[in-house]
């Protein structure tokens, strides 16, 4: 596996990964995280990812020239999460090829993000994730070395608020 810097030119590959993740979640009846509609079909989501790729630090995992994972980190969280009282690196997006699940792509990208955090001299890395359904995503991030810090909800205009969790890793 090869890691490289990402850019807005990786938007089509990012949409492919995200669309596949949404389809996989929907196939299991798990639409609470991102719904059932492909990311690429929602212009606001496409624009959000375009902005991430153009304004933040993006890292791309490739195998044989094919994008198999994407990680985006920033110095600040997304707007619905309060900033930390200390400098940090915030993992804003992590998505991997569902067909290669369990092959270490996610852990490689998280390890790379930890290296970036160390290079920047920050003492922690945080992320937020979906905390609904069976909370399996929290367990994924805990296996990567993160610890649950707190839970929160986001009012999305739906009947039920979106349940989230903030996880933290000391660097």
C-alpha positions as CSV (number, residue, x, y, z in Angstrom):
1,X,0.0,0.0,0.0
2,X,1.2,3.5,-0.9
3,X,0.2,6.7,0.9
4,X,0.3,10.1,-0.8
5,X,-1.1,13.6,-0.3
6,X,-4.6,14.0,-1.5
7,X,-6.1,16.9,-3.4
8,X,-9.4,18.1,-5.0
9,X,-8.4,15.9,-8.0
10,X,-9.2,12.9,-5.7
11,X,-12.9,14.0,-5.5
12,X,-14.2,11.3,-7.9
13,X,-12.4,8.5,-6.0
14,X,-13.6,9.9,-2.7
15,X,-17.2,9.9,-4.0
16,X,-16.8,6.3,-5.1
17,X,-15.6,5.2,-1.7
18,X,-18.3,7.2,0.1
19,X,-21.0,5.9,-2.2
20,X,-19.9,2.3,-1.7
21,X,-19.9,2.9,2.1
22,X,-23.4,4.3,2.0
23,X,-24.6,1.3,-0.1
24,X,-22.9,-1.1,2.3
25,X,-24.5,0.5,5.3
26,X,-27.9,0.7,3.6
27,X,-27.7,-3.0,2.6
28,X,-27.5,-3.8,6.4
29,X,-30.4,-1.5,7.2
30,X,-28.0,1.0,8.8
31,X,-29.1,4.2,7.3
32,X,-28.8,6.4,10.4
33,X,-25.3,7.4,9.8
34,X,-25.4,8.8,6.2
35,X,-28.9,7.8,4.9
36,X,-29.4,5.6,1.9
37,X,-28.8,8.1,-0.9
38,X,-25.3,8.1,-2.5
39,X,-23.0,10.9,-1.4
40,X,-22.5,11.8,-5.1
41,X,-26.2,12.5,-5.5
42,X,-26.3,15.2,-2.8
43,X,-24.6,18.4,-3.9
44,X,-24.0,19.7,-0.4
45,X,-22.1,16.5,0.5
46,X,-20.1,16.7,-2.7
47,X,-19.2,20.3,-1.9
48,X,-18.3,19.4,1.7
49,X,-15.8,16.7,0.5
50,X,-14.5,19.1,-2.2
51,X,-13.8,21.7,0.4
52,X,-12.1,19.1,2.7
53,X,-9.9,18.0,-0.1
54,X,-8.9,21.5,-1.1
55,X,-8.6,23.2,2.3
56,X,-7.4,20.5,4.7
57,X,-4.7,17.8,4.9
58,X,-5.9,14.8,2.9
59,X,-4.0,11.5,2.7
60,X,-4.8,8.8,0.1
61,X,-4.1,5.1,0.3
62,X,-3.5,3.4,-3.0
63,X,-2.9,-0.2,-4.1
64,X,-1.7,-0.8,-7.6
65,X,-2.7,2.8,-8.5
66,X,-6.2,2.4,-7.2
67,X,-7.5,4.6,-4.4
68,X,-8.5,2.3,-1.5
69,X,-8.8,4.8,1.3
70,X,-8.9,8.4,2.3
71,X,-8.3,10.3,5.5
72,X,-8.8,14.1,6.0
73,X,-7.4,15.8,9.1
74,X,-7.5,19.4,10.2
75,X,-6.4,21.6,13.1
76,X,-10.0,22.1,14.2
77,X,-13.2,20.0,14.4
78,X,-16.2,20.3,12.2
79,X,-18.6,23.1,13.2
80,X,-20.9,21.0,15.4
81,X,-18.1,20.0,17.8
82,X,-16.6,22.4,20.3
83,X,-12.9,23.1,19.8
84,X,-10.5,21.5,22.2
85,X,-8.7,23.7,24.9
86,X,-5.3,22.5,23.6
87,X,-3.9,22.2,20.1
88,X,-5.0,19.1,18.4
89,X,-5.3,17.3,15.1
90,X,-8.9,16.4,14.2
91,X,-9.7,13.4,12.0
92,X,-12.6,14.8,9.9
93,X,-13.0,11.9,7.5
94,X,-11.9,8.3,7.2
95,X,-13.3,6.0,4.5
96,X,-11.9,2.8,3.0
97,X,-12.8,0.4,0.3
98,X,-15.5,-1.9,1.6
99,X,-14.2,-4.7,-0.6
100,X,-10.9,-4.6,1.3
101,X,-12.4,-4.5,4.8
102,X,-10.0,-5.9,7.4
103,X,-6.9,-5.5,5.2
104,X,-5.4,-2.7,7.4
105,X,-6.2,0.3,5.2
106,X,-8.0,2.2,8.0
107,X,-5.3,1.5,10.6
108,X,-2.6,2.5,8.2
109,X,-4.3,5.8,7.5
110,X,-4.9,6.4,11.3
111,X,-1.2,5.6,12.0
112,X,-0.3,8.2,9.3
113,X,-2.6,10.7,10.9
114,X,-0.8,10.1,14.2
115,X,2.5,10.8,12.5
116,X,1.2,14.1,11.2
117,X,0.0,15.0,14.7
118,X,3.5,14.3,16.0
119,X,5.1,16.3,13.3
120,X,2.8,19.2,14.2
121,X,3.7,18.8,17.9
122,X,0.1,18.4,19.1
123,X,-0.8,16.4,22.1
124,X,-4.1,14.8,21.0
125,X,-6.1,13.7,18.1
126,X,-9.9,13.6,18.2
127,X,-12.7,12.6,15.9
128,X,-16.4,12.3,15.9
129,X,-18.5,9.5,14.6
130,X,-22.0,8.1,14.4
131,X,-23.0,6.6,17.7
132,X,-26.4,5.1,16.7
133,X,-27.6,1.6,15.9
134,X,-25.2,-0.9,17.6
135,X,-22.4,1.7,18.1
136,X,-20.1,-0.5,16.0
137,X,-18.3,2.5,14.7
138,X,-17.2,3.5,18.1
139,X,-15.7,0.0,18.6
140,X,-13.8,0.4,15.3
141,X,-12.1,3.6,16.5
142,X,-11.4,2.2,19.9
143,X,-9.5,-0.7,18.2
144,X,-7.5,2.0,16.4
145,X,-6.5,3.4,19.9
146,X,-9.1,6.1,20.5
147,X,-11.0,6.4,23.8
148,X,-14.6,7.6,24.1
149,X,-14.6,11.1,25.4
150,X,-18.3,12.0,25.3
151,X,-21.6,11.6,23.4
152,X,-23.6,14.4,21.7
153,X,-26.4,14.9,19.3
154,X,-26.9,17.1,16.2
155,X,-30.2,18.5,15.3
156,X,-30.5,17.8,11.6
157,X,-34.1,18.8,11.2
158,X,-35.2,15.1,11.3
159,X,-37.6,13.7,13.8
160,X,-34.7,12.3,15.8
161,X,-31.3,14.1,16.3
162,X,-28.2,12.5,14.9
163,X,-26.3,10.6,17.7
164,X,-22.6,11.2,17.8
165,X,-19.6,10.4,19.9
166,X,-16.3,12.2,20.3
167,X,-13.2,10.0,20.7
168,X,-9.8,11.0,21.7
169,X,-6.2,9.7,21.4
170,X,-3.3,11.1,23.3
171,X,-0.2,11.6,21.1
